[in-house]
Amino acid sequence: MTDRIRLDGKVALVTGAAGVIGRATLELLARRGARIVAVDRDQQALAQAVATLPASAQPLSLTADVTDEDQVASYVRTALERCGRIDVFYNNAGIEGDITPIVRTSLDAFRRVLDVNVVGVFLGMKHVLPIMMQQGAGSIINTASIAGLIGSSDIVAYTASKHAVIGMTKTAALECGDSGVRVNCVCPGMIDSRMLSAIVEGRNPGPTPVPNDRVVERIPMRRLGTAAEVASVVAFLASDESGYVSGSAYTVDGGRIAS
């Protein structure tokens, strides 16, 4: 019997590949048999992210800014030219932006987050979807957040952007529903990462770090999530095991929004 969770022979394109979730996902997709195309704007961090991948992943590193349409078109075109197809697109690049109340958030700062988190996701889908639809198969996974499902104080731009990602995911799933292409998103909660640390510190300025038990007190599982746990859900959505799943938002949050 074929192992439907395997990704042997598939090409996986991952943006935001140098971040903690991006790196964990690269590693898992590679272990599952995928050929890896890794995209990030930080060339040095990207090189470190792919350095430990197995040779079987035939990793291709591409430096690009996801907010620039010419650069997005270029990384997609290069992936197609070098690999012949794109089977999985993990549309993951994102930033948290300033940690501040709405009334102190500058318009430039607000727009910067939307540019990366919304425009970047839109451009990725715009250029990858035609390839997958022509193939008659493919899986797109966007990174949203539980901040796209609930309100979150002091991160208005991030919250708005992740609500938008969920909406774009559902729209894309409707538009390509009969093409063989599936579009879903993951909604991480409080994941042990640089981004979470930045948000916690921004909300609690001062010389004394916030105790871990205060950070996790509203999480039913009483711990932070790991990047590997997010990667596991991404890998499921990338695989044939999720063949009848599209237009969905998968929370990876230890039960946070159920509480």
N, C-alpha and C positions, 0 to 999 in steps of 0.2 A: 504494500500500500504506500502511495506517495505521502511523504510528510509535508503537509500543506503549510506548515509554519516556516519551512525552509525558503530561502530566497535565491537558490542556485540559478545562475544564468541571468539574474535580474540586475539592472543598473539602478543604483540609488543615488539621487542627487540631494545633498543636504546643505542648506544655508545656515549661517550662524554656527558653522561647524566647529569653531574654536572655543565656544562656550562650554560650560560644564555639561549641559544637557546635550548639546551638539556632539561633543566628544563621546559621551556615553552611548549615544545612538549610533555614531560611526562604528564604534567597536562592536556593538551587538549586531548590527546589520551585516558587518563583515564576517562575524562568526557564523551568522546564518547563511552565508554563501554569496552575498551581494557584491557586485563590483561597485566601488565607491567613487563618487565625485564630490569633493568637499569644497565649499565656498565660504569665504569670510573676507572681511576687509582688512583684517590684521594678518599680514603675511607671515610674520614670525610665529605668532600663536597658531596659525593654520599649519605651518610646517611641523610644529610640535605635536599637533593633534593627529596628523596622519603618520607620524614617524613610527608609531608602535603597531600600526595595522599590519595584518599578515600580507605576505606577497600575493596571496590568492585574490585579495581584494583589488589588486591593480590600481591603487589609489591615484586619483588625479586631483591636484590642488589648483584652485582657481581663485585669484584675489578679485573681489568685486564689491562695489557699493550697491546694495539692493534698492536704493532710492533713485538710482540713475538708470533710466530705461535702456540706454545704449549698452551699459555694462551688464544689465540683466539679460538683454538679448544676446550679448556676447557669451556669457557663461552658459546659457542654454544651447546656443549654437555650437560652442566648442564641445560640450558634453555629448551632443548628438553626433558631431563629426568624429569624435574620438571613440565613442562607445557604440554608436549605431542605433541606440534607442534610449529612452528614459522610462523606466517602469515604476519607480517610486520617487516621489518628490516630497521631501520633508522641508517645508517652507517655514523655517524656524527662527530666522534672524529677528531680533527685537531688543529694545532698550526700555529701561524703567523711567528715565527722565528725572526731572526735579521732584524731590519729596517735599511738598509744600501745599498749604491750603489753596483753594481756587483763587481767593482774593489776592494772593501773592504770586500766582503763577503768571509768568510773562507769556505774551502771545508767541514769541519766537520759540520759547521752550516747549509750549504746547504743540506748535506746528512741527517741531523737530521729532517728537515722539510719534505723531500721526504719520509723518513722512516715512519713518523706518517701519513702524508696526502695521500701518494700514496700506500705504502706497507700496511698500516693499512686498507685502503679501499679495496685493493686487497684481503688481507687475510680474511676480513669479508665476502666478496662475495664468495670467494673460499669455505668457510666452511658452509655458509648458503644456497647457491644456490642448492647443492644436496638435501638438506632437502625439500626445497620448490618444486623442480622439481619432487621429489618423491610424494609429496602431490598433485601435479598437480595444485597448486595455491600459490600465494604469491606476495607481493609487496616489492621491495627494493628501498629505497630512499637514495641516496648518497648526502652528502653536498659538493657542489662545491663552486662557488663564481662568481661574475661578473669579478673577476680577472682571471677567466678561459676563459673569452670571449674577454677580451681586455688586453692591456698592462698596467702595474702598476709599477711606478718607486719605487725603494728602497726596493721592496719585491720580488726579483727575484725568490727565492725558492718557496715562497707561490704562486706566479703567475704560475710558471711552474707546481707546484703540482696540482693546480686547473684546468689547461688545461688538465692534465693527468686524473683527476677524470671524466671530461666530456667525454673524449675518452674511458675510461674504462666502463662508463655507457652505451654508445652506443654499444660497443662491447658485453657487457653482454646481452643487450636487443636483439641483433641479435642472440646470441648463445642459448637463451632460449625462443625465440619468440613463438614457438608452444607448449610450455610446460604448459602454464597457469600462468607463472611467468612474472611479469612486472618489469622493472628496469628503474628508472628515477633519475634525480638529481634536487636539488634546488640550485639556484645561488643568495644568498643574496648580496645586495649592502651594503650601509652604514647603519649598524644596531647599535643602541645604545647599546654598549657592552664594556667589558674590552678590547677585541681585537681591536676594532676600536680606542679606546683611546690610546692604545699602538702604533698603526700605526701612528696616528696623532702626538703624542708626539715624536715619533722617527724621523718623517720627519721634525719636527719643534722644535729642542732642544732649551731649554732656560727657564728662570724662569716664563715667562708670557704665560698662556694657550692660545691656538688659539681660537678666538671668534667663536661661533657656526655658525654665518652667513657665515663665510669663509668656514667652513666645508661643509655646505649644498648648497653653491652657484651654484654648477653644477648639483644639483638634481632638476628636473622640479617640483616636489611636494614640494620643499623647506622645507624639514624636514628629520630627521633621521627615519629609519624604526624601528619597535619594534620586539623583539623576538617572540611575540605572532603572528605577521603578517607572519613571516616565518613558525611558527608552523601550521598556518592555511593551508598553501600550502602543507606542509608535510602530514597533516591529510587528505586532499583531495586526494593526491596521494596514501595514504594508503588505502583508501576506495574503495568500488565498484563503486562510482561515476566516477572514473577515469579508468574504466574497459577496455577502448580502447586506453589508453595512455601508451606508452612505448618508451624508447630511447630518451626522451625529457629532455631539460634543462629549468627549469622554473625560470625566473628572478624575484626577489623580491627586487626591487631597486628604486621604486619611479620614474621610467622612466629614470634613469641615463644613461644607455647605448643607449637609443634612442636619447639622446641630441647631 
